Amino acid sequence: MTKKEFEDRTGYTIPEDRYKEVEQIYYAVGESIDKDTFCKDFKEHSNSEILYALFERTQEFTQSLKRKDSAIYIFKESELRVAKLMLSKAQQHLDDELYCEVIELIGLEAAIILKLEMNLPLRDSERSTLIEVMKQK
């Protein structure tokens, strides 16, 4: 919703910085409320301290989730790097124990995908799993 649309629907004329706050609230609500309903409700509750306090808390939680998502992504990338190294070393040294640790770390299907990406030979059990997964699709 544009500032003009908001002003036309509410009859309010507001400065750009105040509209940015309104716009953030509007986008935070998402598609669950249309523009007309949002503007009508905003007119009734525009001075609500509770509304703004809840919105600020929502923004804080959103930022916290983004930070955690970023940390999870970094962790998963590190986990894949370690799994690739372990798979490579397990193949190089024919180390079944190290191979089992990779499976424990990322799961059999993910290990098969990594081995295919790394052009490492598949075991018979991995081939069987791959065939079963492909039959199910």
Secondary structure, DSSP 4 states (H G I P E B T S, - for coil): --HHHHHHHH-----HHHHHHHHHHHHHHGGGS-HHHHHHHHHHHTT-HHHHHHHHHHHHHHHHHHHHHHHHHHHHHHHHHHHHHHHHHHHHHT-HHHHHHHHHHH-HHHHHHHHHHTTPPPPHHHHHHHHHHHHH-
